[in-house]
Amino acid sequence: MMENGTVVTEFILLGFQLPAELQMGLFFVFLVLYFITMVGNLGMIVLIQRDPRLQTPMYFFLRHLSFLDVCYSSVIVPQSLETLGTNKMAITYERCATQFFFFTLCASTECFLLAVMAYDRYVAVCNPLLYVTAMTPQPCLGLVAGAYAGAMVNAVIRTGCTFSISFCKSNHVDFFFCDLPPLLKLACSDTKSRERVIYLLAFLVITTSISVILISYFFIIQAILKIRTAGGKAKTFSTCTSHMIAVALFFGTLIFIYLKGNMGKSLGEDKIVSVFYTVVIPMLNPMIYSLRNKEVKEALKKALNGMTVSQVD
């Protein structure tokens, strides 16, 4: 309900509130980053699907990470491009709730999937002889299904708690997509109980995922330290560096946004951080995993050579 008693049927996304020239410049920046994100992640999915050398559990999980990054970015960026390019800031209540749900689903799934990928590296490094039998397609599929199922539960509860709030102060969302902190600022009813549930879920998702990652890497580092040769240590550690970089980037920004609480936060500061994890990180992930991965680079080179030969023929 609004202050005058009318029901909220749409929100106004205020976005970045920049001069027209800068806003158009930001539109092209977002467009280029989104294009690179789509090409990079869809290319990674196709590459893993087609190359026999990449048919391993690690790349099975990486393919799902690329799929999530495509979805994650597509939930946010097209709406932002529409706002920046046409200055159309209105978004219906239902579309806002849908965007909020799928954003939460993608973010939560990525948290769990990064934890699953850490566990995969733990098994590969600490139990290499059991890796082939332990990480068969059925357990891998079960781990991914569990990640999606856990994220679905979080997304349903989080969206239900958020959109059962009465919005009456305004329908102007001081953000570039429908996210929790700016929506809570519009509430006219007491939101403390719902906020507790929402932040408790965020805390559980993030801390559970980080705990699995930290425990996995604790044992991985122990196993690496037992390797006698410096070359062996470097080679084993190199299989984990891409994942560690992805984890640091993703969880660092999530912790900044969601575990600080809602008191005294700067939405301007949050906009910059949110651009990083909704626009930049999905673009960087395929680069991180390809530039630091010999198998992916060889598969990409083979694919490009195949395309060149077919064009010559």
C-alpha positions, -999 to 999 in steps of 0.1 A, spaced: 0 0 0 12 35 -8 7 65 16 -25 75 -1 -39 39 3 -34 27 -32 -19 -7 -39 17 -8 -53 14 -22 -88 48 -11 -101 82 2 -88 104 29 -103 140 18 -106 160 50 -101 192 33 -113 224 53 -113 209 88 -116 236 100 -140 236 128 -166 223 117 -200 258 115 -216 272 94 -188 241 72 -187 245 64 -224 282 57 -219 273 33 -191 247 17 -214 275 8 -239 298 -4 -211 270 -28 -198 262 -39 -233 298 -48 -241 303 -66 -208 271 -85 -213 281 -96 -248 315 -108 -235 297 -126 -206 274 -144 -230 301 -153 -255 325 -165 -228 301 -186 -208 282 -201 -237 315 -208 -254 327 -225 -223 295 -247 -221 299 -257 -258 336 -264 -254 332 -286 -224 303 -304 -241 322 -312 -273 358 -319 -261 363 -355 -249 392 -344 -227 369 -321 -207 345 -349 -197 355 -350 -161 337 -340 -129 356 -307 -125 344 -296 -160 309 -309 -154 307 -285 -124 323 -257 -144 297 -261 -171 270 -256 -146 289 -225 -132 289 -211 -167 252 -218 -171 245 -200 -138 266 -170 -148 246 -167 -181 213 -168 -160 227 -146 -133 237 -119 -157 206 -122 -178 183 -117 -148 199 -83 -141 216 -67 -172 188 -66 -198 166 -47 -173 195 -23 -166 201 -19 -204 164 -10 -208 166 16 -181 198 31 -193 190 30 -230 153 41 -230 151 58 -196 121 35 -189 124 31 -151 91 14 -143 89 -23 -135 57 -41 -125 54 -56 -90 52 -91 -105 83 -86 -127 102 -71 -97 93 -102 -76 103 -125 -104 136 -108 -109 142 -109 -71 134 -146 -70 157 -157 -99 185 -134 -87 183 -151 -53 181 -185 -69 212 -180 -91 233 -164 -64 224 -191 -38 231 -219 -63 264 -204 -72 274 -203 -35 266 -240 -31 282 -249 -65 314 -232 -56 314 -253 -24 308 -285 -44 337 -276 -67 359 -272 -36 349 -307 -25 357 -320 -59 392 -305 -57 395 -321 -22 387 -356 -35 410 -351 -65 440 -340 -45 436 -359 -13 421 -391 -26 433 -393 -62 430 -431 -64 394 -430 -53 385 -399 -75 373 -419 -105 351 -442 -85 339 -415 -60 330 -388 -85 310 -408 -110 282 -391 -129 255 -401 -104 271 -384 -73 281 -354 -94 245 -350 -106 233 -354 -70 256 -327 -58 245 -303 -84 208 -312 -78 213 -306 -41 228 -271 -49 198 -262 -69 173 -276 -44 189 -257 -15 190 -225 -35 153 -230 -44 143 -233 -8 162 -201 0 148 -182 -30 112 -191 -22 114 -182 15 134 -150 8 110 -138 -19 80 -147 2 93 -127 32 103 -97 11 71 -94 -10 47 -100 19 59 -66 33 36 -36 29 53 -9 7 38 24 15 66 50 19 72 52 -19 75 30 -50 109 45 -60 136 19 -57 170 36 -53 189 8 -72 193 -6 -107 174 -38 -100 151 -52 -74 173 -61 -45 167 -65 -7 182 -34 9 165 -8 -13 132 -26 -11 133 -27 27 137 11 28 102 13 12 85 -7 39 59 9 62 52 -22 83 75 -37 109 101 -58 90 123 -69 118 110 -105 120 112 -109 82 147 -94 81 158 -118 108 147 -148 86 161 -133 54 195 -125 69 196 -158 88 191 -176 55 218 -155 38 241 -162 67 235 -199 66 239 -201 28 272 -181 28 287 -196 60 278 -232 50 294 -228 16 325 -210 30 329 -237 57 329 -265 31 354 -245 10 377 -237 39 377 -273 52 383 -287 17 413 -263 12 426 -271 47 430 -307 37 442 -298 2 470 -276 16 480 -304 40 482 -328 11 502 -304 -11 527 -298 18 534 -335 19 545 -335 -18 583 -336 -18 591 -318 -50 585 -281 -56 573 -289 -92 547 -314 -78 534 -289 -53 531 -262 -79 514 -285 -104 488 -297 -78 482 -262 -64 477 -249 -100 446 -271 -103 429 -251 -75 440 -215 -82 412 -207 -107 386 -219 -82 402 -199 -53 401 -167 -74 365 -172 -83 356 -179 -46 374 -148 -34 357 -125 -59 322 -139 -55 320 -144 -17 340 -112 -10 313 -91 -26 284 -111 -12 297 -107 24 301 -70 18 265 -66 8 245 -90 28 264 -97 61 269 -61 70 233 -57 79 210 -29 67 219 -2 92 238 28 80 246 14 46 253 35 16 232 24 -14 256 43 -37 284 22 -24 263 -9 -27 255 -1 -64 292 -2 -73 297 -35 -55 266 -49 -70 277 -40 -105 309 -59 -98 292 -92 -88 262 -91 -112 280 -78 -143 317 -81 -139 322 -114 -121 300 -135 -146 322 -120 -174 355 -128 -155 348 -164 -146 353 -180 -180 385 -160 -184 398 -171 -150 391 -207 -158 404 -206 -193 435 -185 -190 448 -205 -160 438 -239 -173 460 -258 -197 433 -283 -207 408 -256 -215 434 -236 -235 443 -267 -255 406 -275 -261 400 -239 -272 430 -240 -295 418 -273 -311 383 -258 -316 397 -227 -332 420 -247 -355 391 -269 -365 371 -238 -374 400 -224 -395 404 -257 -413 367 -260 -421 367 -224 -435 397 -232 -457 380 -264 -470 
